[in-house]
Amino acid sequence: MEQVKIPGKNEVVPIIIEDIGADGEGIGKVLGFTLFVKDAVVGDELLVRVMKTKKTYGYACIEQIVTPSPYRVTPRCEIASKCGGCQIQQLSYEEQLRYKQNKVLNCLKRIGGIENLPMEPIVGMENPYYYRNKAQFPVGKRPDGEIVIGFYAGRTHSIIDTAKCHIGDESTEPLIACIRNFLKQENISIYDEESHKGLVRHILLRVGFTTKELMICLIINGKELPASDKLIKQILACPNLPKEFKVTSICLNKNTKKTNVILGEEIIPLYGPTYITDYIGDIKYQISPLSFYQVNPVQTKKLYDLALDYAELTGNELVWDLYCGIGTISLFLAKKAKMVYGVEIIPQAIEDAKANAKLNDINNAEFFVGAAEEVLPKQYQLSGGKIYADVIVVDPPRKGCEESLLETIVSMKPKRIVYVSCDPATLARDLKYLIEHGYDLKKVRPVDQFPHSVHVECVVMMTNSGQK
């Protein structure tokens, strides 16, 4: 039996990293004791300092890289190890894709109990940088009164002062510099989380990757922004902003609650409409500060194309799209389906979905406000079990689908289920239920929607085993 010795706090020990954990941390053993090491890469030989220990595992930080892994690269971002956004930027992109493919594979086997997986290769990016169309910057102050704008350090609310992000859009840096100057010049008060005083809380930026339209939204703890006319002038004359970009929307978002939730419900226009437009494929969307819209448009197109391909639509199908957001997938499906019904719990998102359907002259899509796990079972019961679907598409949040929803889906007996997942663990749990209730797993394909993070999306196709 392997001897296990628990190292002491602050003890420096040698370790070889053998695996990567769910949060991107390296995993190795010291005399049989497992240590999780932040920023470590499989194959690294390290000296690490033990930070915290429990009965069977502990946490450590890198003291010295003795021999770097062949998969280790130098992160482009100087604050990658501090920022909570990119957990694995020190891992080569090829190895990131392999890690994510294996993450899905292992979850489906371990949690779902699924063998002989019909796994297709992960869909990666040609350029895994500057891909985000949305950025949210917390605003704060140092003890000396200096304004800080940047990103939260991992697992904290401590702001790292920076405007540069290597996964953000190239318009970000000049816009943040412009807003920072305005806040200083006009001596605008900055929000303090503890006292719940001060005005400016966050800055939200959105960009249309196809249209090059830009939105700037300041989240404020109040009703108005002093000298807002000067802000508009400075943003419209923003130096160093690439010429192809055009500022079309400047607005405020009112959030006066003492909460960690970034956005409030009220939007106050300052310049232009309270939305920008963009395309995924040939579908046009209006995107407001409150809209849920995938942040990586290049990969979103690939993700939705996969979902559409797995749905195998011929033009005669009735489709239910659950957790439909602003109708992004619904409208893709409507182009090739007879009728699409979308369900989303956020009322504003459904209003956006209806507006987007109208914007694209799509008349065969109808939308319902409510929780998918309540709307679909209720509609099914009211119809006496008569409503049906040829195809059901689900794109749930990380917690996956409620069992009551899965139960109704199974009762409706759709020919195909297309599951778009953002969490392999809950995907595995839900697939296990569907397999146990008469569905066959036909295709699984991961999509790297968030390069340099540990997150991975996945598209799954299932067929009714009784309708082969």
PEWOZI-V552846 format. One record per helix or strand. SS is the DSSP state (H for helix, E for strand). FROM is the first residue (numbers start at 1). TO is the last residue. If there is no record, write none. Layout:
ss & from & to
SS & FROM & TO
SS & FROM & TO
This chain:
ss & from & to
E & 12 & 20
E & 26 & 30
E & 33 & 37
E & 45 & 53
E & 57 & 67
E & 72 & 72
E & 83 & 83
E & 91 & 91
H & 93 & 110
E & 119 & 123
E & 134 & 141
E & 147 & 153
E & 159 & 161
H & 172 & 185
E & 190 & 190
E & 192 & 192
E & 197 & 197
E & 200 & 207
E & 213 & 220
H & 228 & 236
E & 246 & 254
E & 266 & 271
E & 275 & 280
E & 283 & 288
H & 297 & 311
E & 318 & 322
H & 328 & 334
E & 339 & 344
H & 347 & 359
E & 365 & 369
H & 372 & 382
E & 391 & 394
H & 403 & 412
E & 416 & 421
H & 424 & 436
E & 439 & 447
E & 457 & 464
